[in-house]
Amino acid sequence: MAFYQLITTQKLPASISEIWDFISSPDNLKEITPEHMGFIVTSNSGAEKMYPGMIITYKVSPLFGIKLNWMTEITHVKDFEYFVDEQRIGPYSMWHHQHKIVAIEGGVLMTDIVTYQPPMGILGALANSLIIKNQLKQIFDYRAVALEKRFGKFII
C-alpha cells in the first residue's frame, strides 16, 4: 500500500505568538477550510487551545458533497513550535499532519507536512492520482490565501 506526502510552506508577516494563537485553536479551522467542503467542528473539548490527547471531531464533505465524520487526535504539541494531528476515524487509511512554525526575519515560516494513505488499496492509489492529491493541494492553496488575508502578505 502506497503512502503519499504533501509538504507546503508559507511565510507570514506576523509574530510566532500571533500565528500560534491562531493555528492552535480548533475554532479557527473553519476559517481556513474551503466553504464547499461543508466543514463543521462538532466536538467541544472546553479548551481554547490544542493539547496532547485532544480529540476533535468534524463533519466534512471532501467529495461529491457526501458528508463524512472525521475524528483527529492531537498527538504532539510543543507550544510556539509545532503540533501533530492524526486521524482516528475518517476518510483515510492513515493521516498524519505536522504543523510547524519557525521565526524568520520579518515574520514566520509555516510548514505543513501531511503524510497519508487513501483507503481501498490500488483503487485508493488511483483515486489519489486522479483526485485526492489535487484536492489536498487546493485545500492548502485556499489556506494560504485565507492566512494571507488574515495576517498580510509576506514581503522581503
C-alpha positions as CSV (number, residue, x, y, z in Angstrom):
1,M,0.0,0.0,0.0
2,A,1.4,3.4,-1.0
3,F,1.8,6.3,1.3
4,Y,1.8,9.9,0.0
5,Q,3.1,13.2,1.3
6,L,2.2,16.8,0.7
7,I,4.6,19.5,2.0
8,T,3.6,23.1,1.9
9,T,5.4,26.2,3.2
10,Q,4.2,29.8,3.7
11,K,5.8,32.9,5.0
12,L,3.6,35.3,7.0
13,P,4.4,38.8,8.4
14,A,3.3,38.1,11.9
15,S,4.9,37.0,15.2
16,I,5.2,33.4,16.4
17,S,2.7,34.1,19.2
18,E,0.1,35.6,16.7
19,I,0.4,32.6,14.4
20,W,0.5,30.1,17.2
21,D,-2.6,31.6,18.8
22,F,-4.5,31.2,15.6
23,I,-3.4,27.8,14.4
24,S,-3.6,26.1,17.8
25,S,-7.3,27.0,18.2
26,P,-9.6,24.3,16.7
27,D,-12.3,27.0,16.3
28,N,-10.2,28.6,13.6
29,L,-10.1,25.5,11.3
30,K,-13.3,26.5,9.5
31,E,-11.9,29.9,8.5
32,I,-9.0,28.2,6.6
33,T,-11.1,25.4,5.0
34,P,-12.9,25.9,1.7
35,E,-16.6,26.6,2.1
36,H,-17.6,24.0,-0.4
37,M,-16.3,21.3,1.9
38,G,-19.0,22.0,4.4
39,F,-16.5,21.8,7.3
40,I,-18.0,21.9,10.8
41,V,-16.3,21.2,14.1
42,T,-18.7,19.0,16.1
43,S,-16.7,18.4,19.3
44,N,-16.5,20.6,22.3
45,S,-13.5,19.9,24.4
46,G,-14.0,23.0,26.6
47,A,-10.4,24.1,25.7
48,E,-9.5,27.1,23.6
49,K,-6.1,25.7,22.6
50,M,-4.9,22.3,21.4
51,Y,-3.2,19.9,23.8
52,P,-1.8,16.3,23.5
53,G,-4.7,13.8,23.6
54,M,-7.3,16.3,22.5
55,I,-9.9,14.7,20.2
56,I,-11.5,16.9,17.6
57,T,-14.5,15.7,15.5
58,Y,-15.8,17.3,12.3
59,K,-18.3,16.8,9.6
60,V,-16.7,17.4,6.2
61,S,-17.7,16.8,2.5
62,P,-14.4,16.1,0.7
63,L,-16.0,14.5,-2.4
64,F,-19.3,14.9,-4.2
65,G,-21.0,16.6,-1.3
66,I,-21.0,13.4,0.7
67,K,-20.9,14.2,4.5
68,L,-18.3,12.3,6.4
69,N,-17.5,12.1,10.1
70,W,-13.8,12.7,10.8
71,M,-12.0,12.4,14.1
72,T,-8.5,13.5,14.8
73,E,-6.3,13.4,17.9
74,I,-3.7,16.0,18.7
75,T,-0.8,13.6,19.5
76,H,2.1,16.1,20.0
77,V,2.3,19.7,20.9
78,K,5.3,21.9,21.6
79,D,3.9,25.4,22.2
80,F,5.0,28.0,19.6
81,E,6.8,25.4,17.5
82,Y,4.6,22.6,16.3
83,F,1.6,20.2,16.8
84,V,0.6,17.0,15.1
85,D,-2.9,15.7,14.4
86,E,-3.6,12.1,13.5
87,Q,-6.8,10.7,12.1
88,R,-8.6,8.2,14.3
89,I,-11.8,7.9,12.2
90,G,-12.3,9.3,8.7
91,P,-11.8,9.0,5.0
92,Y,-8.1,7.9,5.0
93,S,-6.5,4.6,6.0
94,M,-3.8,6.8,7.6
95,W,-3.4,10.6,8.1
96,H,-0.6,12.3,10.0
97,H,-0.3,16.1,9.8
98,Q,2.6,18.1,11.2
99,H,2.1,21.8,11.6
100,K,5.4,23.6,12.2
101,I,6.2,27.3,12.7
102,V,9.6,29.0,12.9
103,A,10.5,32.6,13.4
104,I,12.3,34.2,10.4
105,E,13.3,37.7,9.5
106,G,10.1,39.7,9.0
107,G,7.7,37.0,10.3
108,V,7.1,33.3,10.5
109,L,7.7,30.3,8.2
110,M,4.9,27.9,8.5
111,T,5.3,24.3,7.2
112,D,2.7,21.7,6.9
113,I,3.7,18.0,6.3
114,V,0.8,15.7,5.5
115,T,1.5,12.0,5.2
116,Y,-1.5,10.0,4.2
117,Q,-2.7,6.7,2.8
118,P,-6.0,6.6,0.9
119,P,-8.3,3.7,1.6
120,M,-9.0,0.8,-0.8
121,G,-5.5,-0.2,-1.9
122,I,-5.0,0.1,-5.6
123,L,-8.3,1.9,-6.1
124,G,-7.2,4.4,-3.4
125,A,-3.9,4.9,-5.3
126,L,-5.8,5.6,-8.5
127,A,-8.1,8.0,-6.7
128,N,-5.0,9.7,-5.2
129,S,-3.5,10.3,-8.7
130,L,-6.8,11.4,-10.2
131,I,-8.5,13.4,-7.3
132,I,-7.1,13.3,-3.8
133,K,-3.6,14.8,-4.2
134,N,-5.1,17.6,-6.3
135,Q,-7.8,18.3,-3.8
136,L,-5.4,18.4,-0.9
137,K,-3.2,20.9,-2.8
138,Q,-6.3,23.0,-3.5
139,I,-7.2,22.9,0.2
140,F,-3.7,24.1,1.2
141,D,-3.7,26.7,-1.6
142,Y,-7.0,28.0,-0.1
143,R,-5.4,28.0,3.4
144,A,-2.5,30.1,2.1
145,V,-4.9,32.7,0.7
146,A,-7.0,32.7,3.9
147,L,-4.0,33.1,6.1
148,E,-2.6,35.9,3.9
149,K,-5.9,37.7,4.2
150,R,-5.8,37.4,8.0
151,F,-2.1,38.2,8.5
152,G,-1.0,40.0,5.4
153,K,1.3,39.2,2.5
154,F,5.0,38.5,3.3
155,I,7.2,40.9,1.5
156,I,11.0,41.0,1.6
